């Protein structure tokens, strides 16, 4: 596929975004993420507080792709959260810092 150049208007109007805290619960699950034994581990948990599936790996992209492809994530914000947390966990693997999962 040949890419075409993008044309921009002379003046670009940006929307300033500072805070957008609307929380939408994913209907399928919540996630527990940790770093253990030099691996990123992701627990898929039901709202009955039971672990229903577990994934682990070192690389962010295969982890989030598999979790999303397996159908666990139903909300775009939850997918974005998963990506941000996996990258934070990966950064801790690289730097040796302690990973602490942030609240959604």
C-alpha positions in Angstrom: 0.0 0.0 0.0 1.4 3.3 -1.0 1.1 6.0 1.6 -0.1 9.4 0.7 1.2 12.6 2.3 -1.0 14.0 5.0 -2.3 17.6 4.5 -2.7 19.8 7.4 -4.8 23.0 7.8 -2.9 26.2 8.2 -4.1 26.5 11.7 -4.6 23.4 13.9 -7.0 23.8 16.8 -6.0 21.6 19.7 -8.3 20.5 22.5 -6.5 20.9 25.9 -7.0 17.8 28.0 -5.9 18.0 31.6 -8.1 15.6 33.5 -10.6 13.0 32.4 -11.4 10.7 35.3 -14.7 9.1 34.1 -14.3 5.5 35.3 -16.1 2.8 33.3 -16.0 -0.6 34.7 -15.1 -3.4 32.3 -18.0 -5.9 32.3 -15.7 -8.9 32.0 -13.0 -8.6 34.6 -10.5 -6.6 36.5 -6.8 -7.0 36.3 -4.0 -7.7 38.8 -0.6 -7.0 37.5 2.8 -7.7 39.1 6.4 -8.3 38.4 7.7 -11.6 39.8 10.7 -13.8 38.9 11.7 -11.3 36.2 8.4 -11.8 34.4 5.3 -9.6 34.1 2.3 -11.5 35.4 -1.3 -10.5 34.7 -4.2 -12.1 36.6 -7.7 -11.9 35.1 -10.2 -11.7 37.9 -13.9 -12.0 38.1 -16.1 -9.7 40.1 -16.6 -12.6 42.5 -12.9 -12.0 43.3 -11.7 -15.3 41.7 -8.6 -15.6 39.5 -10.0 -17.0 36.2 -6.9 -16.8 33.9 -3.3 -15.9 34.3 -0.7 -14.7 31.7 3.0 -14.0 32.0 5.7 -12.8 29.7 8.5 -10.3 29.4 7.4 -8.3 26.4 4.4 -5.9 26.6 3.0 -6.2 23.1 2.5 -10.0 23.0 0.9 -9.9 26.5 -1.7 -7.2 25.7 -2.4 -8.6 22.3 -3.1 -12.1 23.7 -5.3 -10.7 26.6 -7.3 -8.6 24.2 -7.5 -11.3 21.5 -8.8 -13.7 24.1 -11.7 -11.4 24.7 -11.1 -10.3 28.3 -11.1 -6.6 27.6 -14.4 -5.0 26.5 -13.8 -1.3 27.2 -11.3 0.9 25.3 -10.2 2.6 28.5 -9.5 -0.7 30.1 -7.3 -1.6 27.1 -5.4 1.7 27.4 -5.0 1.0 31.2 -3.6 -2.5 30.5 -1.1 -1.1 28.0 0.1 1.7 30.4 0.4 -0.7 33.3 2.3 -3.4 31.2 4.7 -0.7 30.0 5.2 0.5 33.6 5.9 -3.1 34.7 8.3 -3.5 31.8 10.2 -0.3 32.8 10.5 -1.8 36.3 11.9 -5.0 34.9 14.5 -3.0 33.0 15.5 -0.6 35.8 15.1 -3.0 38.8 12.7 -0.6 40.5 9.7 -2.0 42.4 6.4 -2.1 40.4 3.2 -1.0 42.0 0.0 -1.3 40.0 -1.9 2.0 39.8 -5.6 2.2 40.5 -7.8 2.4 37.4 
